[in-house]
Amino acid sequence: MRRQAALTASPEPRYHGSTNAISRTTENIAVWNTDRKLELERQSMLLELAMGRLKRLSGRLFSGAT
């Protein structure tokens, strides 16, 4: 699940202050989403590896080979 920041656009122009600045909260959410995606990809790779090993092992068990 990805996190999202709740953003509300203001119709007023910002004459003073940073126009394109992002908040620390938005920054933290972006980092969390990136880290989470990498972690899920790593877990998926490990699951595929484990499933492949189980498939080979079950094939040997049911064929009677040791």
C-alpha positions in Angstrom: 0.0 0.0 0.0 1.3 3.4 -0.9 1.0 6.4 1.3 -0.3 9.7 0.0 -0.2 13.2 1.3 -3.4 15.1 1.5 -2.9 18.2 -0.6 -5.3 21.1 -0.9 -4.5 23.7 -3.6 -4.9 27.3 -2.6 -6.5 29.6 -5.2 -4.4 32.5 -3.9 -1.1 33.2 -5.5 1.9 33.0 -3.2 3.9 36.2 -3.6 6.1 35.7 -0.5 7.6 32.3 0.3 8.7 29.3 -1.6 6.2 28.5 -4.4 7.4 24.9 -5.2 8.5 23.8 -1.7 7.3 20.5 -0.4 6.7 19.8 3.3 8.8 17.5 5.4 5.8 15.2 5.6 5.5 14.9 1.8 9.2 14.2 1.7 9.0 11.5 4.3 6.1 9.9 2.5 8.0 9.8 -0.8 11.0 8.2 0.9 8.8 5.6 2.6 7.0 4.7 -0.7 10.4 4.2 -2.4 11.8 2.1 0.4 8.6 0.1 0.7 8.7 -0.7 -3.1 12.3 -1.9 -2.9 11.4 -4.1 0.2 8.4 -5.6 -1.6 10.5 -6.4 -4.7 13.2 -8.0 -2.5 10.5 -10.1 -0.7 9.0 -11.1 -4.0 12.4 -12.3 -5.3 13.0 -14.3 -2.2 9.6 -15.9 -2.4 10.1 -16.9 -6.0 13.5 -18.4 -5.1 11.9 -20.4 -2.2 9.0 -21.6 -4.4 11.4 -22.8 -7.0 13.4 -24.7 -4.5 10.2 -26.3 -3.1 9.1 -27.2 -6.5 12.4 -29.0 -7.2 12.3 -30.7 -3.8 8.7 -31.9 -4.2 9.5 -33.3 -7.6 12.3 -35.4 -6.1 10.2 -36.5 -3.2 7.3 -37.8 -5.3 9.6 -39.4 -7.9 11.3 -41.5 -5.3 14.7 -40.1 -6.0 16.9 -39.0 -3.1 
